[in-house]
Amino acid sequence: MLTVASYGSAILVVVTLVVKLFHLVNAIQILILKLYCLEDWVKEAEEQNSLWRQSLRMMEERLVRLERQVDPTLGGSPLLSSGRERA
């Protein structure tokens, strides 16, 4: 039986794979645009890639916090034991 932490880990893996796919698409887009010397589009694609990385980092941090709240062996406390951890 899967625990909430296991679901969190599975979600993290799926989100990571999806975001890495977008990174790959953006990297290909950047290479194509650089070949055609379209600097404005290259900057825009690099910014989009940066935004995807930021969102991935934020999702990973949220999932780690959730796992710590649910699974005390990861260094957190049970989910409902403390209001300050949820704030």
Order of alpha helices (4+ residues) and beta strands (2+ residues): alpha-alpha-alpha
